[in-house]
Amino acid sequence: MAFHIKKPETDELARKAAALKKIGVTAAMHAALPHKLAREQGKLSLVELGVQFCRDLRARGNPHRAQPADMAFRDGLYEDA
């Protein structure tokens, strides 16, 4: 089954990769796609990234040094410096 690369830039990249390895374009694509797929499957989703960020933030926090976010603190955030 054949495929057609519609973007000229992508076609050029595929041909350069094939030329470097001295293989055909299809073989170059076949060699590159498993690596790309493995990288993408190893990535965390946005939700997982958000959860991890919150966990890291909580782990770095120190509840003993925490101060209440009272009205004066909130107003201080919006004052001109």
N, CA, C and O atoms as a GROMACS GRO file, in nm:
protein
  324
    1MET      N    1   0.084  -0.116   0.000
    1MET     CA    2   0.000   0.000   0.000
    1MET      C    3   0.090   0.124   0.000
    1MET      O    4   0.180   0.136   0.084
    2ALA      N    5   0.067   0.214  -0.091
    2ALA     CA    6   0.150   0.334  -0.105
    2ALA      C    7   0.091   0.448  -0.024
    2ALA      O    8  -0.028   0.449   0.009
    3PHE      N    9   0.176   0.544   0.008
    3PHE     CA   10   0.129   0.666   0.072
    3PHE      C   11   0.191   0.784  -0.001
    3PHE      O   12   0.294   0.772  -0.068
    4HIS      N   13   0.126   0.899   0.014
    4HIS     CA   14   0.171   1.019  -0.055
    4HIS      C   15   0.194   1.128   0.049
    4HIS      O   16   0.107   1.155   0.131
    5ILE      N   17   0.311   1.189   0.046
    5ILE     CA   18   0.342   1.299   0.138
    5ILE      C   19   0.303   1.428   0.066
    5ILE      O   20   0.361   1.464  -0.036
    6LYS      N   21   0.205   1.498   0.123
    6LYS     CA   22   0.150   1.617   0.056
    6LYS      C   23   0.230   1.744   0.083
    6LYS      O   24   0.235   1.832  -0.002
    7LYS      N   25   0.293   1.754   0.200
    7LYS     CA   26   0.368   1.875   0.231
    7LYS      C   27   0.509   1.864   0.174
    7LYS      O   28   0.580   1.768   0.203
    8PRO      N   29   0.550   1.961   0.095
    8PRO     CA   30   0.685   1.956   0.036
    8PRO      C   31   0.796   1.951   0.142
    8PRO      O   32   0.898   1.884   0.123
    9GLU      N   33   0.777   2.022   0.253
    9GLU     CA   34   0.879   2.022   0.359
    9GLU      C   35   0.895   1.882   0.419
    9GLU      O   36   1.006   1.838   0.446
   10THR      N   37   0.784   1.815   0.440
   10THR     CA   38   0.787   1.681   0.496
   10THR      C   39   0.851   1.583   0.398
   10THR      O   40   0.929   1.496   0.436
   11ASP      N   41   0.817   1.599   0.271
   11ASP     CA   42   0.876   1.514   0.167
   11ASP      C   43   1.028   1.534   0.164
   11ASP      O   44   1.104   1.437   0.151
   12GLU      N   45   1.072   1.659   0.176
   12GLU     CA   46   1.215   1.688   0.175
   12GLU      C   47   1.285   1.625   0.295
   12GLU      O   48   1.394   1.569   0.282
   13LEU      N   49   1.222   1.635   0.412
   13LEU     CA   50   1.280   1.573   0.532
   13LEU      C   51   1.291   1.422   0.517
   13LEU      O   52   1.392   1.362   0.552
   14ALA      N   53   1.186   1.361   0.464
   14ALA     CA   54   1.187   1.216   0.445
   14ALA      C   55   1.297   1.175   0.348
   14ALA      O   56   1.366   1.075   0.370
   15ARG      N   57   1.313   1.251   0.242
   15ARG     CA   58   1.416   1.219   0.143
   15ARG      C   59   1.557   1.239   0.199
   15ARG      O   60   1.647   1.161   0.169
   16LYS      N   61   1.575   1.343   0.280
   16LYS     CA   62   1.706   1.364   0.344
   16LYS      C   63   1.739   1.251   0.440
   16LYS      O   64   1.852   1.202   0.442
   17ALA      N   65   1.640   1.209   0.519
   17ALA     CA   66   1.662   1.098   0.612
   17ALA      C   67   1.697   0.971   0.535
   17ALA      O   68   1.786   0.896   0.575
   18ALA      N   69   1.625   0.947   0.427
   18ALA     CA   70   1.651   0.828   0.346
   18ALA      C   71   1.791   0.834   0.284
   18ALA      O   72   1.862   0.733   0.280
   19ALA      N   73   1.832   0.951   0.237
   19ALA     CA   74   1.964   0.965   0.176
   19ALA      C   75   2.075   0.944   0.278
   19ALA      O   76   2.176   0.881   0.248
   20LEU      N   77   2.055   0.996   0.400
   20LEU     CA   78   2.156   0.977   0.504
   20LEU      C   79   2.179   0.830   0.536
   20LEU      O   80   2.292   0.786   0.559
   21LYS      N   81   2.069   0.755   0.539
   21LYS     CA   82   2.079   0.613   0.574
   21LYS      C   83   2.099   0.525   0.451
   21LYS      O   84   2.118   0.404   0.462
   22LYS      N   85   2.093   0.588   0.334
   22LYS     CA   86   2.105   0.515   0.208
   22LYS      C   87   1.999   0.405   0.196
   22LYS      O   88   2.028   0.290   0.162
   23ILE      N   89   1.876   0.445   0.224
   23ILE     CA   90   1.760   0.355   0.212
   23ILE      C   91   1.649   0.430   0.140
   23ILE      O   92   1.662   0.550   0.114
   24GLY      N   93   1.544   0.362   0.109
   24GLY     CA   94   1.430   0.425   0.043
   24GLY      C   95   1.350   0.512   0.139
   24GLY      O   96   1.364   0.502   0.260
   25VAL      N   97   1.265   0.597   0.082
   25VAL     CA   98   1.184   0.687   0.162
   25VAL      C   99   1.088   0.608   0.252
   25VAL      O  100   1.071   0.642   0.369
   26THR      N  101   1.028   0.504   0.199
   26THR     CA  102   0.936   0.422   0.279
   26THR      C  103   1.009   0.358   0.395
   26THR      O  104   0.956   0.354   0.507
   27ALA      N  105   1.128   0.306   0.371
   27ALA     CA  106   1.206   0.244   0.478
   27ALA      C  107   1.246   0.348   0.582
   27ALA      O  108   1.250   0.319   0.702
   28ALA      N  109   1.278   0.470   0.538
   28ALA     CA  110   1.314   0.576   0.632
   28ALA      C  111   1.195   0.612   0.719
   28ALA      O  112   1.211   0.629   0.840
   29MET      N  113   1.078   0.622   0.661
   29MET     CA  114   0.956   0.651   0.738
   29MET      C  115   0.927   0.537   0.835
   29MET      O  116   0.889   0.559   0.949
   30HIS      N  117   0.945   0.415   0.787
   30HIS     CA  118   0.920   0.297   0.870
   30HIS      C  119   1.016   0.294   0.990
   30HIS      O  120   0.978   0.252   1.099
   31ALA      N  121   1.139   0.338   0.969
   31ALA     CA  122   1.237   0.341   1.077
   31ALA      C  123   1.207   0.454   1.176
   31ALA      O  124   1.229   0.438   1.296
   32ALA      N  125   1.158   0.568   1.127
   32ALA     CA  126   1.136   0.685   1.212
   32ALA      C  127   1.007   0.675   1.294
   32ALA      O  128   1.004   0.719   1.409
   33LEU      N  129   0.904   0.618   1.239
   33LEU     CA  130   0.773   0.619   1.305
   33LEU      C  131   0.769   0.544   1.438
   33LEU      O  132   0.705   0.593   1.531
   34PRO      N  133   0.832   0.429   1.453
   34PRO     CA  134   0.830   0.363   1.584
   34PRO      C  135   0.893   0.447   1.694
   34PRO      O  136   0.846   0.446   1.808
   35HIS      N  137   0.999   0.522   1.661
   35HIS     CA  138   1.063   0.608   1.760
   35HIS      C  139   0.969   0.721   1.801
   35HIS      O  140   0.956   0.753   1.919
   36LYS      N  141   0.905   0.782   1.703
   36LYS     CA  142   0.811   0.891   1.731
   36LYS      C  143   0.694   0.839   1.812
   36LYS      O  144   0.650   0.904   1.907
   37LEU      N  145   0.643   0.724   1.778
   37LEU     CA  146   0.530   0.664   1.849
   37LEU      C  147   0.568   0.634   1.994
   37LEU      O  148   0.489   0.659   2.085
   38ALA      N  149   0.686   0.581   2.016
   38ALA     CA  150   0.731   0.550   2.152
   38ALA      C  151   0.743   0.677   2.236
   38ALA      O  152   0.706   0.678   2.353
   39ARG      N  153   0.796   0.784   2.175
   39ARG     CA  154   0.807   0.911   2.248
   39ARG      C  155   0.670   0.966   2.285
   39ARG      O  156   0.650   1.011   2.397
   40GLU      N  157   0.577   0.963   2.190
   40GLU     CA  158   0.443   1.016   2.215
   40GLU      C  159   0.368   0.935   2.320
   40GLU      O  160   0.297   0.991   2.402
   41GLN      N  161   0.384   0.804   2.317
   41GLN     CA  162   0.316   0.719   2.414
   41GLN      C  163   0.374   0.736   2.553
   41GLN      O  164   0.306   0.710   2.652
   42GLY      N  165   0.499   0.779   2.562
   42GLY     CA  166   0.562   0.799   2.692
   42GLY      C  167   0.528   0.933   2.756
   42GLY      O  168   0.558   0.954   2.873
   43LYS      N  169   0.465   1.023   2.680
   43LYS     CA  170   0.432   1.155   2.733
   43LYS      C  171   0.310   1.148   2.823
   43LYS      O  172   0.219   1.068   2.804
   44LEU      N  173   0.310   1.236   2.922
   44LEU     CA  174   0.194   1.247   3.010
   44LEU      C  175   0.089   1.334   2.943
   44LEU      O  176   0.122   1.424   2.865
   45SER      N  177  -0.039   1.306   2.973
   45SER     CA  178  -0.146   1.391   2.921
   45SER      C  179  -0.144   1.523   2.996
   45SER      O  180  -0.074   1.536   3.097
   46LEU      N  181  -0.219   1.622   2.949
   46LEU     CA  182  -0.225   1.751   3.017
   46LEU      C  183  -0.279   1.736   3.159
   46LEU      O  184  -0.233   1.805   3.250
   47VAL      N  185  -0.375   1.648   3.176
   47VAL     CA  186  -0.430   1.625   3.310
   47VAL      C  187  -0.323   1.566   3.401
   47VAL      O  188  -0.306   1.609   3.515
   48GLU      N  189  -0.251   1.467   3.350
   48GLU     CA  190  -0.144   1.405   3.429
   48GLU      C  191  -0.033   1.506   3.461
   48GLU      O  192   0.023   1.504   3.571
   49LEU      N  193  -0.002   1.593   3.366
   49LEU     CA  194   0.098   1.698   3.392
   49LEU      C  195   0.050   1.793   3.501
   49LEU      O  196   0.129   1.832   3.587
   50GLY      N  197  -0.077   1.831   3.496
   50GLY     CA  198  -0.134   1.919   3.598
   50GLY      C  199  -0.132   1.856   3.736
   50GLY      O  200  -0.097   1.922   3.834
   51VAL      N  201  -0.169   1.730   3.744
   51VAL     CA  202  -0.168   1.658   3.871
   51VAL      C  203  -0.026   1.648   3.925
   51VAL      O  204  -0.003   1.668   4.044
   52GLN      N  205   0.069   1.617   3.837
   52GLN     CA  206   0.209   1.607   3.880
   52GLN      C  207   0.260   1.742   3.928
   52GLN      O  208   0.333   1.748   4.028
   53PHE      N  209   0.223   1.849   3.859
   53PHE     CA  210   0.263   1.984   3.900
   53PHE      C  211   0.211   2.014   4.041
   53PHE      O  212   0.285   2.065   4.125
   54CYS      N  213   0.085   1.983   4.066
   54CYS     CA  214   0.026   2.007   4.198
   54CYS      C  215   0.096   1.924   4.305
   54CYS      O  216   0.121   1.973   4.415
   55ARG      N  217   0.126   1.801   4.274
   55ARG     CA  218   0.197   1.716   4.372
   55ARG      C  219   0.336   1.771   4.402
   55ARG      O  220   0.378   1.775   4.518
   56ASP      N  221   0.406   1.814   4.298
   56ASP     CA  222   0.540   1.870   4.318
   56ASP      C  223   0.533   1.999   4.399
   56ASP      O  224   0.616   2.022   4.486
   57LEU      N  225   0.435   2.081   4.370
   57LEU     CA  226   0.419   2.207   4.442
   57LEU      C  227   0.388   2.181   4.588
   57LEU      O  228   0.444   2.247   4.676
   58ARG      N  229   0.301   2.088   4.613
   58ARG     CA  230   0.266   2.053   4.752
   58ARG      C  231   0.387   1.997   4.826
   58ARG      O  232   0.408   2.028   4.944
   59ALA      N  233   0.467   1.916   4.759
   59ALA     CA  234   0.585   1.856   4.822
   59ALA      C  235   0.688   1.963   4.857
   59ALA      O  236   0.761   1.948   4.955
   60ARG      N  237   0.695   2.069   4.777
   60ARG     CA  238   0.792   2.175   4.803
   60ARG      C  239   0.742   2.273   4.908
   60ARG      O  240   0.822   2.349   4.965
   61GLY      N  241   0.613   2.273   4.934
   61GLY     CA  242   0.557   2.369   5.029
   61GLY      C  243   0.591   2.334   5.173
   61GLY      O  244   0.628   2.220   5.204
   62ASN      N  245   0.578   2.432   5.260
   62ASN     CA  246   0.603   2.413   5.402
   62ASN      C  247   0.483   2.467   5.478
   62ASN      O  248   0.472   2.588   5.496
   63PRO      N  249   0.392   2.380   5.523
   63PRO     CA  250   0.270   2.428   5.590
   63PRO      C  251   0.299   2.504   5.719
   63PRO      O  252   0.214   2.580   5.765
   64HIS      N  253   0.414   2.484   5.779
   64HIS     CA  254   0.447   2.552   5.903
   64HIS      C  255   0.483   2.699   5.880
   64HIS      O  256   0.474   2.781   5.971
   65ARG      N  257   0.523   2.732   5.757
   65ARG     CA  258   0.556   2.870   5.724
   65ARG      C  259   0.441   2.941   5.656
   65ARG      O  260   0.452   3.059   5.623
   66ALA      N  261   0.333   2.873   5.633
   66ALA     CA  262   0.219   2.930   5.561
   66ALA      C  263   0.158   3.045   5.639
   66ALA      O  264   0.156   3.045   5.762
   67GLN      N  265   0.109   3.143   5.567
   67GLN     CA  266   0.040   3.256   5.627
   67GLN      C  267  -0.098   3.266   5.566
   67GLN      O  268  -0.117   3.227   5.450
   68PRO      N  269  -0.194   3.315   5.640
   68PRO     CA  270  -0.330   3.323   5.586
   68PRO      C  271  -0.339   3.425   5.474
   68PRO      O  272  -0.270   3.528   5.475
   69ALA      N  273  -0.422   3.396   5.378
   69ALA     CA  274  -0.446   3.489   5.268
   69ALA      C  275  -0.564   3.577   5.306
   69ALA      O  276  -0.673   3.564   5.253
   70ASP      N  277  -0.539   3.669   5.400
   70ASP     CA  278  -0.645   3.757   5.447
   70ASP      C  279  -0.666   3.873   5.349
   70ASP      O  280  -0.599   3.880   5.245
   71MET      N  281  -0.758   3.962   5.382
   71MET     CA  282  -0.794   4.072   5.293
   71MET      C  283  -0.674   4.163   5.266
   71MET      O  284  -0.657   4.209   5.153
   72ALA      N  285  -0.593   4.190   5.364
   72ALA     CA  286  -0.477   4.277   5.346
   72ALA      C  287  -0.377   4.214   5.248
   72ALA      O  288  -0.318   4.284   5.165
   73PHE      N  289  -0.359   4.084   5.256
   73PHE     CA  290  -0.268   4.015   5.164
   73PHE      C  291  -0.322   4.025   5.021
   73PHE      O  292  -0.248   4.058   4.929
   74ARG      N  293  -0.451   3.996   5.004
   74ARG     CA  294  -0.511   4.000   4.870
   74ARG      C  295  -0.506   4.142   4.813
   74ARG      O  296  -0.478   4.159   4.694
   75ASP      N  297  -0.534   4.242   4.896
   75ASP     CA  298  -0.529   4.380   4.848
   75ASP      C  299  -0.387   4.418   4.808
   75ASP      O  300  -0.367   4.494   4.714
   76GLY      N  301  -0.288   4.366   4.880
   76GLY     CA  302  -0.148   4.394   4.850
   76GLY      C  303  -0.105   4.341   4.716
   76GLY      O  304  -0.010   4.393   4.656
   77LEU      N  305  -0.172   4.239   4.666
   77LEU     CA  306  -0.138   4.183   4.535
   77LEU      C  307  -0.171   4.280   4.423
   77LEU      O  308  -0.111   4.274   4.315
   78TYR      N  309  -0.267   4.368   4.447
   78TYR     CA  310  -0.315   4.457   4.340
   78TYR      C  311  -0.268   4.600   4.355
   78TYR      O  312  -0.303   4.684   4.272
   79GLU      N  313  -0.191   4.631   4.457
   79GLU     CA  314  -0.139   4.766   4.474
   79GLU      C  315  -0.030   4.792   4.372
   79GLU      O  316   0.043   4.702   4.332
   80ASP      N  317  -0.020   4.918   4.331
   80ASP     CA  318   0.088   4.956   4.239
   80ASP      C  319   0.219   4.959   4.315
   80ASP      O  320   0.228   5.015   4.424
   81ALA      N  321   0.320   4.899   4.257
   81ALA     CA  322   0.450   4.893   4.324
   81ALA      C  323   0.536   5.011   4.288
   81ALA      O  324   0.649   5.021   4.336
   0.00000   0.00000   0.00000
